[in-house]
Amino acid sequence: MEKNGSRVTTGVILIVLGLIFLGERQHLVPAIDLGRLWPLILIILGLGRFLAKTEDGKHRGGIWLMFIGGLFLLHTFGIFTIHQSWPLFIVAGGLSILFGRRRGARGTGDTQ
């Protein structure tokens, strides 16, 4: 299951990139500076990871990739610099602890 989700995400990324380049070559879309949009790769990978669920129906993660990609995207466009945003990592860490995956207690002596 994990491999199929990864293949779908990779396939969609390649299709979208190919269509963007084709549109640029045919002058259907304005030229895009991909050097400034590279953080979208992190966001898309994080979203793909988040949407891919495990066998028990839980999300696999990806929130951190989307978070970091979003910060880099804001930094790239000069909206919010990395230097200004470091406190968000503390906030995100706290949210991750509060709302993150809850793992069962191991080693509690239950041997059923």
HURA-V995703 format. One record per backbone hydrogen bond with DSSP energy under -0.5 kcal/mol. NH is the residue of the N-H (numbers start at 0). CO is the residue of the C=O. Records with the same first field share a line. If there is no record, write none. Layout:
BEGIN
NH=CO / CO
END
This chain:
BEGIN
4=0
5=1
6=2
7=3
8=4
9=5
10=6
11=7
12=8
13=9
14=10
15=11
16=12
17=13
18=14
19=15
20=16
21=17
22=18
23=19
24=20
25=21
26=23
27=22
28=22
33=31
35=32
36=32
37=33
39=36
40=37
41=37
42=38
43=39
44=40
45=41
46=42
47=43
48=44
49=45
50=46
51=47
52=50
53=57
56=53
59=48 / 51
65=61
66=62
67=63
68=64
69=65
70=66
71=67
72=68
73=69
74=70
75=71
76=72
77=74
78=73
79=73
84=80
85=81
87=84
88=84 / 85
89=85
90=86
91=87
92=88
93=89
94=90
95=91
96=92
97=93
98=94
99=95
102=100
110=108
END
